[in-house]
Amino acid sequence: MINAADMTDKFSVDPQGLAALKRAAKDNSPDAIKAVAKQFEAVFMNMMLKSMREATPQDGMTDNDQSRLYTSMLDQQLSQNLATKGIGLADVLVRQLSNFTPPVMPSGATVQTPLQATPPTDVIPKSNAGQSSQSQIFQSRLQAHAEEASKTTGIPAKFMLGQAALESGWGRKEINNADGTTSHNLFGIKATAGWQGKTVDAVTTEYVDGVAQRRVEKFRAYDSYADSFRDYAHLLKSNPRYQQVIASGQDAVGFAQGLQRAGYATDPHYADKLTQIINSSLA
């Protein structure tokens, strides 16, 4: 093992000396910190002397490649000797490095990456494994809720899952609360005047005369995805605007076009996008 305390006595401004110091510093011991600080001071002094030499004319009769080499070596040795005595820079570095302590995790805590983390039962993970994997996770988490909503509306669960996927980007672009938690609003339902529940403000894209505009709108917020599906089913079933959607809900194209005609979304391509998801991306 390298003795860090002895490293300051070595002519170590060369790459090998610096590499040795790096290995010694990994121990984070007081001796290693002191050695690294002094070596940094030596490098700093050498750079300063080099800059001074370069600023001094060196075109005299005695100046040649050999004399410049000896001068460079002298400067390195001089900077090392000066750093051994110290100019104060190393002491400052030692104090700063010695006071640094890495953050301490609470007792028993573990650090998990998003792919390692086990999400709560009612949270859709933001998978990085690709669209196929994300759609499978999305469906498996929400299938039961969609089937319950299907009993209320008569619309196939697959169709409603497709709309939830379109509105939320397969769970990747959910509407979040101010604290970053999900609002569980999978269908982009806005909080109109009659809504008495929780709300959340979010930026959305609306199309006016075919032109996309970014706006901040108020949306409904739920306690769970089950509540989101129940409210969505109630909206379709109770609002006269969506009677044609319920009537043609057994056909994917009819369902998607019915939603667009009823004004569910302002995107002129909404029906085509929804139809494509239902027919190609859902099991």
Secondary structure by P-SEA (a helix, b strand, c coil): ccccccccccccccaaaaaaaaaaaccccaaaaaaaaaaaaaaaaaaaaaaaaaacccccccccaaaaaaaaaaaaaaaaaaaaaccaaaaaaaaaaaacccccccccbbbbccccccccccccccccccaaaaaaaaaaacaaaaaaaaaaccccaaaaaaaaaaaacccccccccccccccccccccccccccccbbbbbbbbbbcccbbbbbbbbbbbcccaaaaaaaaaaaaaccccaaaaaaacccaaaaaaaaaaaccccccaaaaaaaaaaccccc
